[in-house]
């Protein structure tokens, strides 16, 4: 009996040794395949799907690909619900991701509230200070633009413009900040601002009709609610022969005439570079001041320009990128 037990023990040890040997070999193989570098786990939380925010997400991932850094991206969309954004942020904290990338204000607020230790990098936030997200573990890239420069571009197209309309979601802090910036810039240039605030998409058609009657041109801020119905706004304005100028290029793709705004893909890449600095180079978020993007190329919608019967001044035409 003792001989049988001894034999069984020896066989068990042999099996375990073989198993450990295989595991060790697999680890070596895995390490070789990744060059011995760490594979980072990153949670991406986005408040809603639309072209600008989608571009910010893709630009972020592109920064890691271009840097040759291996990462698993767990991508979540809150579908416009703040409660869902909170659940997503808490799930990332529970699963102990290496970093959270938050796109837009609500998701950044949820992420910032959910952790004091996991690094949070944000983008697509106009005013991170008033949003209350600036903590030692939080940094990122703001999408706040130089609205005065945008208004000056509009006046080059039509110097007779005296009233600029703006439609925005009054429950979105980012949008209210942009409207304040617009009013300050317009005052300097002798332009009156006509405001129409909404809190849901169903209110936009009536507000858009009023703006086309009461203003000479319409400005579209980087507002998630407005972005979801940009085609409706631009169709109404173009039919009324009114210029729509946007804060960013996605508005022009949606039918606005012109923008000199920021590129959300490039903003996402910039946020990605910040994340890499934190993860790979060991920088603390508190050591990286949040950044703002410069205005990019002028973008013009060729179809809208034809529908409005507008000819671009030569100094704009020579710099503009025409899309259809």
C-alpha positions in Angstrom: 0.0 0.0 0.0 2.9 2.3 0.9 4.5 1.6 -2.5 1.2 2.5 -4.3 0.9 5.8 -2.3 4.5 6.6 -3.0 4.1 6.0 -6.7 0.9 8.2 -6.8 2.8 11.0 -5.0 5.6 10.8 -7.5 3.2 10.9 -10.4 1.4 13.9 -9.0 4.7 15.8 -8.6 5.7 14.9 -12.1 2.3 16.2 -13.4 2.6 19.5 -11.4 6.2 20.0 -12.6 5.2 19.5 -16.2 2.3 22.0 -15.7 4.6 24.6 -14.1 7.1 24.1 -16.8 4.5 24.8 -19.5 3.2 27.9 -17.6 6.7 29.2 -17.3 7.3 28.7 -21.0 4.0 30.4 -21.8 4.9 33.4 -19.7 8.3 33.7 -21.4 6.6 33.4 -24.8 4.0 36.1 -23.8 6.8 38.4 -22.5 8.7 37.9 -25.7 5.7 38.7 -27.8 5.1 42.0 -26.0 8.8 42.9 -25.8 8.6 42.7 -22.0 6.4 45.8 -21.9 3.3 46.3 -19.8 -0.2 46.1 -21.4 -2.3 48.9 -19.9 -6.0 48.7 -19.1 -7.8 51.9 -19.9 -11.5 52.7 -19.4 -13.0 55.1 -21.9 -16.3 56.7 -20.8 -18.2 58.9 -23.3 -21.4 60.7 -22.6 -23.1 60.2 -26.0 -22.2 59.2 -29.5 -21.8 62.0 -32.1 -19.0 62.8 -34.6 -17.0 65.2 -32.5 -16.9 63.0 -29.4 -16.3 59.8 -31.5 -13.3 61.6 -33.1 -11.9 62.4 -29.6 -12.2 58.8 -28.7 -10.5 57.5 -31.9 -7.7 60.2 -31.7 -6.9 59.0 -28.1 -6.5 55.4 -29.2 -4.4 56.5 -32.2 -1.9 58.1 -29.9 -1.2 54.8 -28.2 -1.0 53.0 -31.6 1.5 55.6 -33.0 3.6 55.3 -29.8 3.6 51.5 -30.1 2.1 51.1 -26.6 0.0 48.1 -25.9 -3.4 48.8 -24.3 -6.8 47.3 -23.8 -9.5 49.9 -24.2 -12.8 49.2 -22.4 -15.2 51.6 -24.2 -18.5 52.6 -22.6 -21.2 55.0 -23.7 -23.6 56.6 -21.1 -26.2 57.5 -23.8 -26.7 60.9 -22.4 -27.5 59.7 -18.9 -25.6 61.1 -15.9 -26.6 58.1 -13.7 -25.2 55.7 -16.3 -22.0 57.7 -16.4 -21.7 57.3 -12.6 -22.2 53.5 -12.9 -19.5 53.3 -15.7 -17.0 55.3 -13.6 -17.6 53.1 -10.6 -17.2 49.9 -12.6 -13.8 51.1 -13.9 -12.7 51.9 -10.4 -13.9 48.4 -9.2 -12.0 46.7 -12.0 -8.9 48.7 -11.1 -8.1 50.1 -14.6 -4.8 51.8 -15.0 -6.4 55.1 -16.3 -9.8 56.5 -17.1 -10.3 58.6 -20.3 -13.5 60.7 -19.9 -15.0 62.4 -22.9 -17.3 65.4 -22.1 -18.3 67.1 -18.8 -20.7 64.6 -17.2 -18.5 61.6 -17.7 -15.5 63.6 -16.4 -17.4 64.7 -13.3 -18.5 61.1 -12.7 -14.9 59.8 -13.1 -13.4 62.5 -10.9 -15.9 61.8 -8.1 -15.4 58.1 -8.3 -11.6 58.0 -7.5 -8.8 60.0 -5.9 -6.1 57.6 -7.0 -6.7 56.3 -10.5 -5.5 58.9 -13.1 -8.3 60.6 -15.1 -7.6 62.3 -18.4 -10.5 64.3 -19.9 -11.3 65.9 -23.2 -14.2 67.9 -24.8 -14.8 70.0 -21.7 -15.1 73.7 -22.2 -14.4 74.9 -18.6 -13.0 72.2 -16.3 -12.6 74.6 -13.5 -16.3 75.5 -13.2 -17.1 71.8 -13.8 -15.3 71.1 -10.5 -13.2 68.3 -11.8 -9.7 69.6 -11.3 -8.1 67.3 -8.6 -4.6 65.9 -8.1 -5.5 62.9 -10.2 -7.2 64.7 -13.0 -6.0 66.5 -16.1 -6.7 66.7 -19.8 -7.6 68.9 -22.8 -10.3 71.6 -23.0 -12.2 72.4 -26.2 -12.7 76.1 -25.3 -12.2 78.2 -28.4 -11.4 81.8 -29.3 -15.0 82.9 -30.2 -13.9 86.5 -31.0 -11.6 85.1 -33.7 -14.6 83.1 -35.1 -16.8 86.2 -35.1 -14.1 88.1 -37.0 -14.1 85.4 -39.6 -17.9 85.7 -39.9 -17.6 89.5 -40.4 -15.2 89.0 -43.3 -17.9 87.0 -45.0 -20.6 89.6 -44.4 -19.7 92.9 -42.7 -23.4 93.8 -42.5 -24.1 91.2 -39.8 -25.4 92.9 -36.7 -27.3 90.1 -34.9 -25.9 86.6 -34.2 -28.3 84.0 -32.9 -27.2 81.1 -30.7 -29.0 78.0 -29.6 -27.8 75.9 -26.6 -28.7 73.5 -23.9 -29.2 75.6 -20.7 -28.6 72.6 -18.5 -25.1 72.0 -19.9 -22.5 74.1 -18.1 -20.1 73.9 -21.1 -22.7 75.6 -23.3 -23.5 78.4 -20.9 -19.8 79.2 -20.7 -19.6 79.4 -24.5 -22.6 81.7 -24.7 -21.0 84.0 -22.1 -17.8 84.0 -24.2 -19.9 84.7 -27.3 -21.6 87.7 -25.7 -18.3 89.2 -24.4 -16.7 88.9 -27.9 -19.8 90.2 -29.7 -19.9 93.3 -27.4 -16.4 94.1 -28.4 -17.3 93.9 -32.1 -20.6 95.7 -31.8 -22.8 92.7 -32.5 -26.0 91.8 -30.7 -26.6 88.2 -29.5 -30.0 86.6 -29.7 -30.2 83.6 -27.3 -32.5 80.6 -27.5 -32.0 78.0 -24.8 -33.5 74.5 -24.8 -33.3 71.5 -22.5 -34.5 68.8 -24.9 -34.3 68.0 -28.6 -38.1 68.5 -29.2 -37.7 72.2 -28.4 -35.1 72.8 -31.1 -37.3 73.2 -34.2 -39.3 76.0 -32.7 -36.2 77.7 -31.3 -34.4 77.3 -34.7 -37.4 78.9 -36.5 -37.3 81.9 -34.1 -33.5 82.3 -34.6 -33.8 82.4 -38.4 -36.4 85.2 -38.1 -34.6 87.3 -35.5 -30.9 87.0 -36.4 -28.6 87.6 -39.4 -26.5 84.5 -38.7 -26.5 81.6 -36.3 -23.6 80.3 -34.1 -23.5 76.7 -33.0 -21.5 76.0 -29.8 -19.9 72.7 -28.9 -23.1 71.4 -27.3 -24.0 67.7 -27.2 -27.8 68.3 -27.6 -27.3 70.7 -30.5 -24.8 68.3 -32.2 -27.4 65.6 -32.2 -29.7 67.7 -34.5 -27.2 69.9 -36.3 -28.7 68.9 -39.8 -32.1 70.2 -38.7 -30.7 73.5 -37.7 -28.5 74.0 -40.8 -31.3 73.0 -43.2 -33.7 75.6 -41.7 -31.1 78.3 -41.7 -29.9 77.6 -45.3 -33.5 77.6 -46.5 -33.8 81.1 -44.9 -30.5 82.2 -46.5 -28.8 82.6 -43.2 -25.2 81.8 -42.5 -24.5 79.1 -39.8 -21.0 79.1 -38.4 -19.9 76.4 -36.1 -17.5 76.0 -33.3 -15.9 72.9 -34.9 -15.6 71.0 -38.1 -18.3 68.4 -37.4 -20.8 71.3 -37.6 -19.7 72.0 -41.1 -20.0 68.4 -42.1 -23.5 68.7 -40.8 -24.3 71.6 -43.1 -23.0 74.7 -41.4 -21.2 77.1 -43.8 -17.9 77.6 -42.1 -15.8 77.2 -39.0 -12.4 77.9 -37.8 -12.5 75.6 -34.8 -10.7 72.8 -33.2 -10.1 69.2 -34.5 -11.5 66.7 -32.0 -9.4 63.9 -33.4 -6.3 65.9 -32.7 -7.6 66.9 -29.3 -8.1 63.1 -28.5 -4.5 62.5 -29.6 -3.3 65.2 -27.3 -5.2 63.6 -24.5 -3.6 60.3 -25.4 -0.1 61.8 -25.2 -0.9 63.1 -21.7 -2.1 59.6 -20.7 1.1 58.1 -22.1 3.1 60.6 -20.1 1.3 59.4 -17.0 1.4 55.7 -17.6 4.7 55.2 -19.2 6.8 58.1 -18.1 5.5 58.1 -14.5 4.3 61.7 -14.5 1.6 62.6 -12.0 -1.6 64.2 -13.3 -1.0 67.1 -10.9 2.2 67.9 -12.7 0.5 68.3 -16.0 -1.7 71.5 -16.3 -4.8 71.0 -18.5 -4.3 72.2 -22.0 -6.3 74.1 -24.7 -6.3 73.5 -28.4 -5.4 76.2 -31.0 -7.9 77.0 -33.8 -7.2 74.9 -36.8 -7.8 75.4 -40.5 -10.8 77.1 -41.9 -13.4 74.5 -43.1 -16.2 75.4 -45.6 -19.1 73.4 -46.8 -19.2 73.7 -50.6 -22.8 72.7 -51.0 -24.0 75.2 -48.3 -21.9 77.9 -49.9 -23.5 77.3 -53.3 -27.0 77.2 -51.7 -26.4 80.6 -50.1 -24.8 82.1 -53.2 -21.7 83.1 -51.3 -18.3 83.8 -52.8 -15.4 83.5 -50.3 -13.1 86.5 -50.0 -9.7 85.7 -51.5 -7.9 85.7 -48.1 -10.3 83.1 -46.7 -10.5 81.1 -49.9 -6.7 80.7 -50.0 -6.7 79.2 -46.5 -10.0 77.2 -46.5 -10.5 73.5 -46.9 -13.7 72.9 -48.9 -15.8 69.8 -48.1 -19.1 68.6 -49.6 
